[in-house]
Amino acid sequence: MHLFNKFTLNNGLRVIHLEDQSRTTVVLNTLYNVGARDENENRTGFAHLFEHLMFAGSENVPIFDKEVEEAGGQNNAFTNNEFTNYYLVMPSENIETAFWLESDRMRALTIDEKSLSVQRGVVVEEFKQRCFNAPFGLLWHHVRALIYKNSPYRWPTIGLDISHVEEAVLDDVQSFYDRFYNPQNAIISVVGNIDLAETKRLTEKWFGDIVKPGEPNKNVYPEDEAITERQFMEAEDLSPNAAVFLVWKGPTFSNPDSISLELFAEILGGSDVSPLQLKLVKETQQFNAAECFYLRGLGEGLFVMYGILNPETSHEAGEAALLEVLMEQLNQTGSLERPFQGVKNRYATQLLFEATQPMQLAQRLCYFENAGSLEDINNENEVIEKLDLTQVISTAKQTLNANSVSVIYYHPKP
């Protein structure tokens, strides 16, 4: 049970506090309610670009990382389709430095031709390395283009096209910052050796006078119709082996069924002793790797099952083999009871571990608050514990069928 406190400043900034006197550090985590899904379709990659720009300096902090290191801290950030997250870890005696640094870049980030040119170059190079020079680098471009037609989830966080970031201009970037990087669109969590009174004092001192126009992101997006027939594409890839990817759309984070699919993915292909590995890699040797996972997001849920084919296995045979193992597991529930309990136990252990890790806990507090369900962070273990195998299999059967699958065949590039 996480005994957190929550309060909101007059400018709309939401703050979550959780004290842990056993620590010598404090984590200041800031989540901005903006991700790739909030971008203009002709200006994608901006959320990720801003993740980099936020370290380029601000009104009173020319070199962000220098101040962090001199205070004995560490920091980083990540972006996805739904939000952008920044964290600072500081010794508790220097935590006010973290409040100063984070508030200064919320108040007045340095956005000029020099900082934009530098960070634009970094992001473009990252795009090239991740998408053009790595195996399955364009996987999420292909998956999203295949299953989404109108939704802004149809492009990945890195961006739809490299030219969108290459051609970014100051006015576009400033507009993005003004719209999304404001206190009413942010959540801060403070976790570690700091009490509630000090947390309130520091947040009010450093963030309380930041007032910017605009409304919080409403998170309303176009949606696509349900997929009712098999979607298919073929592409070339840098992988030395051919591959088959099968993807199904499923329920989102707030839907309890998403937990069932996450657990089922772990049973089916989440370990070295899972059915996909045992049957397809070790027994029939049709694949040299076969796995699956469930991507459980705020506005999307994706069940992904894939296999890297051995040379003698065709794409068609690989797809059929993946589906065969899937259907076997959906119809042999009795033999799944033991692995199901094992997966539940692993999840319970993982939740207990995360509860002892201030950085992970700080991020999860912000995530649950952004999802509109902060209190649910204390109910996760109970929800998983109450799930039974029949319920999990029923949800999987409703979601994973041949008429709603999206299929990608990858061929090695010559």
C-alpha positions as CSV (number, residue, x, y, z in Angstrom):
1,M,0.0,0.0,0.0
2,H,1.5,3.3,-1.1
3,L,0.6,6.1,1.4
4,F,0.9,9.0,-1.0
5,N,-0.3,12.6,-0.7
6,K,-1.7,14.6,-3.6
7,F,-2.3,18.4,-4.0
8,T,-2.8,20.9,-6.8
9,L,-1.2,24.3,-7.1
10,N,-3.3,27.3,-8.2
11,N,-1.8,27.2,-11.7
12,G,-3.1,23.6,-12.2
13,L,0.1,21.7,-11.5
14,R,-0.7,18.3,-9.9
15,V,1.8,17.1,-7.3
16,I,2.0,13.6,-5.7
17,H,4.2,13.1,-2.7
18,L,5.4,9.9,-1.1
19,E,7.9,10.0,1.8
20,D,10.5,7.3,2.4
21,Q,12.8,8.1,5.2
22,S,14.9,5.0,4.6
23,R,16.4,6.7,1.5
24,T,19.2,9.2,1.2
25,T,17.8,10.5,-2.1
26,V,14.7,12.1,-3.6
27,V,13.2,11.5,-7.0
28,L,11.5,14.4,-8.8
29,N,9.6,13.0,-11.7
30,T,7.7,15.2,-14.2
31,L,5.2,13.9,-16.7
32,Y,3.9,16.1,-19.5
33,N,0.6,14.9,-21.0
34,V,1.9,15.1,-24.5
35,G,3.2,12.3,-26.8
36,A,3.4,11.4,-30.4
37,R,-0.3,11.1,-30.7
38,D,-0.6,14.9,-30.1
39,E,1.5,15.8,-33.1
40,N,0.4,17.2,-36.5
41,E,0.5,14.5,-39.1
42,N,2.9,16.7,-41.1
43,R,5.1,17.5,-38.1
44,T,5.6,14.2,-36.4
45,G,8.6,13.4,-34.1
46,F,8.1,16.7,-32.2
47,A,7.4,15.1,-28.8
48,H,10.7,13.2,-29.1
49,L,12.5,16.3,-30.4
50,F,11.3,18.1,-27.3
51,E,12.6,15.4,-25.0
52,H,16.1,16.4,-26.3
53,L,15.4,20.2,-26.4
54,M,14.5,20.1,-22.7
55,F,18.2,19.4,-21.9
56,A,19.5,22.3,-24.1
57,G,19.3,25.0,-21.4
58,S,16.8,27.4,-20.1
59,E,16.5,31.0,-18.9
60,N,18.8,30.6,-15.8
61,V,20.4,27.3,-16.6
62,P,22.6,27.3,-19.7
63,I,23.9,23.8,-19.2
64,F,21.4,21.5,-17.6
65,D,23.5,18.4,-17.1
66,K,26.3,20.4,-15.5
67,E,24.1,21.6,-12.7
68,V,22.7,18.1,-12.1
69,E,26.1,16.5,-11.9
70,E,27.5,19.2,-9.6
71,A,24.6,18.6,-7.2
72,G,25.4,14.8,-7.2
73,G,22.4,13.9,-9.2
74,Q,21.4,12.1,-12.3
75,N,18.6,12.6,-14.8
76,N,17.1,11.3,-18.0
77,A,13.8,11.2,-20.0
78,F,11.7,9.1,-22.3
79,T,8.9,9.7,-24.8
80,N,6.2,7.4,-26.1
81,N,2.9,7.9,-28.0
82,E,1.1,9.1,-25.0
83,F,3.3,11.2,-22.7
84,T,6.8,12.6,-22.1
85,N,8.6,11.8,-18.8
86,Y,11.6,13.5,-17.1
87,Y,13.2,12.5,-13.9
88,L,15.8,13.9,-11.6
89,V,17.4,11.9,-8.7
90,M,19.2,14.0,-6.1
91,P,20.7,13.6,-2.6
92,S,18.0,14.7,-0.3
93,E,20.1,17.7,1.0
94,N,20.3,19.0,-2.6
95,I,16.7,18.4,-3.7
96,E,16.0,22.1,-4.0
97,T,18.4,22.1,-7.0
98,A,16.1,19.7,-8.7
99,F,13.0,21.9,-8.2
100,W,14.9,24.9,-9.5
101,L,16.2,23.0,-12.6
102,E,12.8,21.5,-13.5
103,S,10.8,24.6,-12.9
104,D,13.2,26.8,-15.0
105,R,12.8,24.7,-18.1
106,M,9.0,24.6,-17.6
107,R,9.1,28.4,-17.2
108,A,11.4,29.5,-20.0
109,L,13.1,26.8,-22.1
110,T,15.9,28.1,-24.5
111,I,14.4,27.8,-28.0
112,D,16.7,29.4,-30.5
113,E,18.3,28.5,-33.8
114,K,21.4,27.1,-32.1
115,S,19.7,24.8,-29.7
116,L,17.2,23.6,-32.4
117,S,20.0,23.0,-34.9
118,V,22.0,20.9,-32.4
119,Q,19.1,18.8,-31.1
120,R,17.5,18.4,-34.6
121,G,20.8,16.9,-35.8
122,V,20.8,14.5,-32.8
123,V,17.3,13.4,-33.4
124,V,17.8,12.9,-37.1
125,E,20.9,10.8,-36.5
126,E,18.9,8.7,-34.0
127,F,16.2,8.2,-36.6
128,K,18.7,7.0,-39.1
129,Q,20.4,4.6,-36.7
130,R,17.2,3.2,-35.2
131,C,15.1,3.0,-38.3
132,F,17.5,2.6,-41.3
133,N,20.5,0.8,-39.7
134,A,19.0,-1.8,-37.3
135,P,17.1,-5.0,-37.8
136,F,13.4,-4.4,-37.7
137,G,14.1,-0.7,-37.5
138,L,10.9,0.2,-39.4
139,L,8.7,-2.4,-37.6
140,W,6.6,0.1,-35.7
141,H,6.2,2.2,-38.9
142,H,4.8,-0.9,-40.6
143,V,2.7,-2.1,-37.7
144,R,1.0,1.2,-37.2
145,A,0.5,2.0,-40.8
146,L,-1.2,-1.5,-41.2
147,I,-3.6,-1.3,-38.3
148,Y,-4.4,2.4,-38.0
149,K,-5.9,4.6,-40.8
150,N,-7.2,7.7,-39.0
151,S,-5.8,7.5,-35.5
152,P,-2.7,9.5,-34.6
153,Y,-1.3,6.2,-33.3
154,R,-0.5,5.4,-37.0
155,W,3.0,6.8,-36.5
156,P,5.7,5.8,-34.0
157,T,7.3,8.1,-31.4
158,I,10.4,8.6,-33.6
159,G,8.2,10.2,-36.2
160,L,6.5,9.2,-39.5
161,D,9.1,10.7,-41.8
162,I,12.6,11.9,-41.1
163,S,11.9,15.1,-43.1
164,H,9.4,16.2,-40.4
165,V,12.2,16.8,-37.9
166,E,14.7,17.9,-40.6
167,E,12.4,20.7,-41.7
168,A,11.3,21.8,-38.2
169,V,11.5,25.6,-37.8
170,L,11.5,27.8,-34.7
171,D,7.8,28.8,-35.0
172,D,6.7,25.2,-35.1
173,V,8.8,24.3,-32.1
174,Q,7.8,27.3,-30.0
175,S,4.2,26.6,-30.7
176,F,4.5,23.0,-29.5
177,Y,6.2,24.2,-26.3
178,D,3.7,26.9,-25.6
179,R,0.8,24.5,-26.1
180,F,1.9,21.5,-24.0
181,Y,4.7,22.5,-21.7
182,N,2.8,24.3,-19.0
183,P,1.9,23.5,-15.4
184,Q,-1.8,22.7,-16.2
185,N,-0.6,19.9,-18.5
186,A,2.0,18.4,-16.1
187,I,2.2,16.1,-13.1
188,I,5.0,16.0,-10.6
189,S,5.8,13.2,-8.2
190,V,8.2,13.6,-5.3
191,V,9.4,10.3,-3.8
192,G,12.1,9.8,-1.1
193,N,13.5,11.4,2.0
194,I,11.4,14.5,2.1
195,D,8.3,15.3,4.1
196,L,5.0,16.7,2.9
197,A,5.5,20.2,4.3
198,E,8.9,20.6,2.6
199,T,7.4,19.3,-0.7
200,K,4.6,21.8,-0.5
201,R,7.0,24.6,0.3
202,L,9.4,23.8,-2.6
203,T,6.7,23.2,-5.2
204,E,5.0,26.5,-4.3
205,K,8.3,28.4,-4.3
206,W,9.6,27.2,-7.6
207,F,6.5,26.3,-9.6
208,G,3.7,28.3,-8.0
209,D,4.3,31.5,-10.0
210,I,4.5,29.8,-13.4
211,V,1.4,30.9,-15.2
212,K,0.9,30.2,-18.8
213,P,-2.2,30.4,-21.1
214,G,-3.9,27.3,-22.5
215,E,-6.0,24.4,-21.4
216,P,-4.9,20.9,-20.3
217,N,-4.6,18.4,-23.1
218,K,-8.0,16.8,-23.5
219,N,-6.7,13.6,-25.1
220,V,-9.5,13.3,-27.7
221,Y,-8.4,11.6,-30.9
222,P,-9.9,10.1,-34.1
223,E,-10.6,6.4,-33.8
224,D,-10.6,3.6,-36.3
225,E,-13.2,1.0,-36.9
226,A,-12.6,-2.5,-35.5
227,I,-10.5,-4.8,-37.8
228,T,-12.7,-7.5,-39.1
229,E,-10.5,-9.1,-41.8
230,R,-6.9,-10.1,-42.1
231,Q,-4.6,-7.2,-42.8
232,F,-1.3,-8.0,-44.7
233,M,1.9,-6.5,-45.8
234,E,5.4,-7.6,-47.0
235,A,8.6,-5.7,-46.6
236,E,12.4,-6.1,-46.6
237,D,14.5,-5.8,-43.5
238,L,18.1,-5.7,-42.4
239,S,17.6,-8.9,-40.4
240,P,19.6,-11.8,-41.8
241,N,16.6,-14.1,-41.3
242,A,13.0,-13.8,-42.6
243,A,10.4,-13.1,-40.0
244,V,6.6,-13.2,-39.4
245,F,4.8,-10.7,-37.1
246,L,1.2,-11.1,-36.1
247,V,-0.6,-8.2,-34.3
248,W,-4.1,-7.8,-32.8
249,K,-5.7,-4.7,-31.5
250,G,-6.9,-5.1,-27.9
251,P,-8.3,-3.2,-24.9
252,T,-6.6,-0.2,-23.4
253,F,-4.9,0.4,-20.0
254,S,-8.1,1.3,-18.1
255,N,-9.9,-1.8,-19.3
256,P,-9.3,-4.8,-16.9
257,D,-9.2,-7.1,-19.9
258,S,-5.9,-5.6,-20.8
259,I,-4.3,-7.2,-17.7
260,S,-5.7,-10.6,-18.9
261,L,-4.0,-10.2,-22.2
262,E,-0.8,-9.1,-20.6
263,L,-0.8,-12.3,-18.5
264,F,-1.7,-14.5,-21.4
265,A,1.1,-13.1,-23.5
266,E,3.5,-14.0,-20.7
267,I,2.1,-17.6,-20.6
268,L,2.3,-18.0,-24.4
269,G,5.6,-16.6,-25.2
270,G,7.2,-14.6,-22.4
271,S,9.9,-17.1,-21.2
272,D,12.3,-19.8,-22.4
273,V,9.9,-22.5,-21.3
274,S,6.8,-20.9,-22.9
275,P,4.9,-22.9,-25.6
276,L,6.2,-20.7,-28.4
277,Q,9.8,-21.4,-27.5
278,L,9.3,-25.1,-26.6
279,K,7.2,-26.0,-29.7
280,L,8.6,-23.8,-32.4
281,V,12.2,-23.2,-31.5
282,K,13.2,-26.4,-29.6
283,E,10.9,-29.1,-30.9
284,T,10.1,-28.4,-34.6
285,Q,13.0,-25.9,-35.0
286,Q,10.9,-23.9,-37.5
287,F,12.1,-20.7,-35.8
288,N,15.3,-19.6,-34.1
289,A,13.2,-17.2,-31.9
290,A,9.5,-16.9,-31.1
291,E,8.0,-14.6,-28.6
292,C,4.9,-12.4,-27.8
293,F,4.0,-9.5,-25.6
294,Y,1.1,-7.1,-24.9
295,L,1.6,-3.4,-25.3
296,R,-0.9,-1.9,-22.7
297,G,-1.3,1.8,-23.4
298,L,-3.7,4.6,-22.4
299,G,-5.2,4.8,-25.9
300,E,-4.2,1.5,-27.5
301,G,-3.6,-2.1,-26.7
302,L,-1.5,-4.3,-29.1
303,F,-0.9,-8.0,-28.8
304,V,2.2,-8.9,-30.8
305,M,3.4,-12.4,-31.6
306,Y,6.4,-13.0,-33.8
307,G,8.9,-15.5,-35.0
308,I,12.3,-15.3,-36.6
309,L,12.3,-18.0,-39.2
310,N,14.9,-20.6,-39.9
311,P,16.0,-20.8,-43.6
312,E,13.9,-23.9,-44.5
313,T,10.7,-22.4,-43.1
314,S,8.5,-20.3,-45.4
315,H,6.5,-17.3,-44.2
316,E,3.2,-19.1,-44.8
317,A,4.4,-22.1,-42.8
318,G,5.6,-19.8,-40.1
319,E,2.4,-17.9,-39.8
320,A,0.4,-21.2,-39.7
321,A,2.7,-22.6,-37.0
322,L,2.3,-19.5,-34.8
323,L,-1.4,-19.6,-35.1
324,E,-1.5,-23.3,-34.4
325,V,0.4,-22.9,-31.1
326,L,-1.9,-20.0,-30.2
327,M,-5.1,-22.1,-30.8
328,E,-3.6,-25.1,-28.9
329,Q,-3.1,-23.0,-25.8
330,L,-6.5,-21.3,-26.1
331,N,-8.2,-24.8,-26.1
332,Q,-6.0,-26.6,-23.6
333,T,-6.7,-24.6,-20.5
334,G,-6.1,-27.4,-18.0
335,S,-2.4,-27.6,-18.8
336,L,-2.0,-23.8,-18.4
337,E,-3.0,-23.6,-14.7
338,R,0.5,-24.1,-13.4
339,P,2.2,-21.6,-15.8
340,F,-0.7,-19.2,-15.1
341,Q,0.0,-19.3,-11.4
342,G,3.7,-18.9,-12.1
343,V,3.0,-15.7,-14.2
344,K,0.8,-14.3,-11.5
345,N,3.5,-14.9,-8.9
346,R,6.1,-13.2,-11.1
347,Y,3.9,-10.2,-11.5
348,A,3.3,-10.0,-7.7
349,T,7.1,-10.1,-7.2
350,Q,7.6,-7.4,-9.8
351,L,5.1,-5.1,-8.1
352,L,6.8,-5.7,-4.7
353,F,10.2,-4.9,-6.3
354,E,8.9,-1.7,-8.0
355,A,7.5,-0.6,-4.7
356,T,11.0,-0.5,-3.3
357,Q,12.5,1.4,-6.3
358,P,11.9,5.2,-5.9
359,M,12.5,6.0,-9.5
360,Q,10.1,3.4,-10.9
361,L,7.5,4.3,-8.2
362,A,7.7,8.0,-9.0
363,Q,7.1,7.3,-12.7
364,R,4.2,4.9,-12.0
365,L,2.5,7.4,-9.7
366,C,2.6,10.0,-12.5
367,Y,1.4,7.4,-15.0
368,F,-1.6,6.3,-13.0
369,E,-2.5,9.9,-12.2
370,N,-2.3,10.8,-15.9
371,A,-4.6,7.8,-16.6
372,G,-7.1,9.3,-14.2
373,S,-6.8,6.5,-11.7
374,L,-4.1,7.2,-9.1
375,E,-5.8,5.2,-6.4
376,D,-5.6,2.1,-8.7
377,I,-1.9,1.9,-8.1
378,N,-2.7,0.3,-4.8
379,N,-5.2,-2.2,-6.3
380,E,-3.0,-3.8,-9.0
381,N,-1.9,-6.8,-7.0
382,E,-5.4,-7.5,-5.8
383,V,-6.8,-7.2,-9.4
384,I,-4.2,-9.7,-10.7
385,E,-4.7,-12.0,-7.7
386,K,-8.5,-12.2,-8.4
387,L,-8.0,-13.1,-12.0
388,D,-8.7,-16.8,-12.9
389,L,-7.5,-18.7,-15.9
390,T,-11.0,-19.1,-17.3
391,Q,-11.4,-15.3,-17.4
392,V,-8.0,-14.8,-19.0
393,I,-8.6,-17.4,-21.7
394,S,-12.0,-16.0,-22.5
395,T,-10.6,-12.6,-23.1
396,A,-7.8,-14.0,-25.3
397,K,-10.3,-16.0,-27.4
398,Q,-12.4,-12.8,-28.0
399,T,-9.4,-10.8,-29.0
400,L,-7.0,-13.2,-30.9
401,N,-8.8,-14.6,-33.9
402,A,-7.8,-15.1,-37.5
403,N,-10.3,-12.4,-38.8
404,S,-8.8,-9.5,-36.8
405,V,-5.1,-10.2,-37.2
406,S,-2.6,-8.0,-39.0
407,V,0.3,-9.9,-40.6
408,I,3.7,-8.7,-41.7
409,Y,6.2,-10.9,-43.7
410,Y,9.8,-9.6,-43.6
411,H,12.3,-10.7,-46.2
412,P,16.1,-10.2,-45.6
413,K,17.5,-7.4,-47.8
414,P,19.8,-8.7,-50.5
